[in-house]
Amino acid sequence: MIELDNVAYNYGRSELFSGLNLQLAAGSFHFLTGPSGAGKTTLLKLCYGELVATSGQARLFGQDARTLDRDAVAQARRRIGIVHQDCQFLDHLTLAENIALPLTVSGRTVSSADLTDLLGWVGLSQQAAQFPPQLSGGERQRAALARAVIMSPEVILADEPTGNVDWEMSQRLLSLLVELNKMGKTVLIATHDISFIRAAKAQVSARVLRLKDRRLQLAGADL
């Protein structure tokens, strides 16, 4: 589905990583960990076409990302749900309107029944008419996940989804992500929270990758 083959990425003359190989197969579950500044967010951006590799090849659903025009990238991204670290919302829209925004922008009809079901799935039915500034950190994270999956994507990419929530809420988010994986979605979560990864490995068969010293490696069993 998404493949990185001998990929390198440079910021100016500074090499962030190189020789990076990654394959996100259908229905797989992956964690990406590593120290701050190692390039986890950059790697995710390569996976959804926000950035283009300095060298090597990134393939999105069989297509070389380097050859995709703006429309083709947009089409590929409709198959990828992205949970950003900063959870940006439009403050003048209600929670329900923010979650439905990807459908609205793409010109697709928003089914009120489907939206209601999705709000219920993330436990935000009571907050549907609230505005983003009224939401707690955990509510914003669950709303971000709902917005990421409203287009029924095949792949979910999450960048530090539990960075601003407590342990109880992180476990609630984990259960939602595991449920998505059991529905056949491919999941890749970038996180520095080793306890979160350990808790997940008790629930799902997950591959743990570590980005360190400009290389991507399979983490050991001691993680």
N, C-alpha and C positions, 0 to 999 in steps of 0.2 A: 504493500500500500504506500508506505513512505520508506525510501531507502537513501542512505547517505553512503557514498562509495569513495573512500580515500579523500575525504573532504578536509580542506583547510580554510581557516578564516583569519584575515589580518585586519587590524585597525591601524591604518597607515602602514608604517614599517614594523609594527609590533605584531608578532604572530600570537594569536589567542590559542589556537590549537591546530593540529595537522594530523594527517593519516587517520582520520576519524571514519569508522565504519559503523553503521547502525541500520537495522532492518526492523520496521514495525509491521509485523505480520497481522493479518486479520484476527481479531479476538485476543490478542496478546496484552499483557499488563506489564508495564515497565516503570521503574523508579530511576530517576537521574539525580545523583547527589554529587557533592564535591564542595570545596571551599568557596567562599565568596570571591567573585572575580574570575572564577575558572572558565566561565563561558556558558553556564547552563541556559540562561535566557537567550543568548545568541544561538545556541543549538536549537532551541525551540523555534526561533524565528526562521531558521533554515528549513525546519520541518513544515512550516506553513507558507513559505514563499515571501516572507517579509524581507529577508535578506538573501543574497545570492553568494554562494561559496566563492572564495578567492581562487581555489583550485579544487579539482575533484568534481564529482557529479552528485547532485541531489535530484531524486526522482519522486514526483508526487503523482501517485496513481499511474505509474508507468511512463510519465512524461518528464523529460529533462526540464527542470525548473528554469534553467538558463534560457531556454527557448520560448518560454511562455510569455505572451503579451498580457496586458492588464486584465482583459476580459477572461483569459484562460486562468490566470491566477485567482480571479474572483470566483470562477466556477469551481476550482479546486478547493478554495476555502469554504465553500458551502458544504463540503464533505468533511470539514474539520471544525470541531467545536473548541474554542480557545477560552480558557479561564485565566485572565491576566492577573498579575500580582497586585495591581493597584485598583481593580474593580471600578473602573470609571463608569459613571452613569450620568444621564442628563437630569439635572435637578428639577427642571420644570415639568418633567413627565412623571406619572405615577409609577410605582413598582411594576404593575402589570404592563403598562405601556413600554417601559424600558426592556422588560423581558421579551415582549413581542416585537421589538424594534427590528431585529434581523429579518423577520418575515415581512414587516412593513416596507423596509428599504428594498427588498428583493421583489416587491410587487405581488407577493402571495397573500392570499386571504388568511386572516387570523381567525381561527375557530375559537369561539368563546368557551366551548366545552373542553377543547384540548388545552387551552390556556388555564382553565380552572383546574383540570387534572394535573397539569405541570406544577402549578402553585401548591396544590395539595401534596404532591410528591416531595417537594422540598420543604414542606411545612410552613408555607408563607401565605396561606389562604386569608388569614386575618389581616395581613399587611398589604393586600393587593392595591388598595386605594391610597396608601401612604406614599410619601415622596422620599427619595434617597437620603436626605439629611436626617430623616426621622428613624432610619434603620440602624440597628446595632452592627458591629463588625461581623458577627456570625450570620446575621440576616443578609448582609451585603454579599458575603461569600456564597451563601446558598442561592441568592438571586443571580449571581454571576454564573453559577453552574447551570441554573435553569435557562438563562439566556444562551449559554453555550450549546445546549442540547435541543433548543426549540426547532432547529432546522433538521433534526434527526440525522446528525452527522455520523460518519463511520468511525471517526477518530476523535478522541478527546485529549487535548493537551492542556495541562494545568501547571502554572508557574507559581510555586510556593502558595498553594491554596489555603494552607493552615497557618500562614505566617503571622496573622493578626488575630487569632482566635484561641480560646482556651482548649484544654485537652478534651473536655466533653464534646465541644463543638467540632473539634478535629475528627473525633471518632464518628460523629454524625455525617460529616462530609465524606469520610472514608467509606461508610456503609453505602452512600449514594453512588460513589465511584465504582465500588465493587459490584453493585447491582447493575450499573451500566455495562460493565465488563461481562457479566453473566448473560446480558442481553445480546452479546456478540460484538460490543464496541471495543475498539483498540484504545488503550489508555496509556498515556505517558505523563508522569507527575515529576516535576522538578522540585526537590525539597532538600533542606539541610537537616530536617528533623529525623534523626535516626530512630527515635522511639516510635514515631509515626510509621516508619517503614517496617519496623519489627512487628508492630500491631497488625499491619496489613498482611504480612507474610503468614499470619495465623489464619487468614480468611481467604486468601487468593494465591494462586501460583504466580508469583511475580519475579521478574528478572531485575536485578539491581545493578545499575551501571554507575561507575564513579568517573567523573571528569577531573583529572588532576595532572599537573605538570604537562599540560598541552596534549594529553592523551586520554582516550576513553577506554576504560577497562571494566571487565566484569568484576563486581565486588566479591570478596570472599564470603565463605559461609558463616564467618564470625560476626557479620554485620547484624 
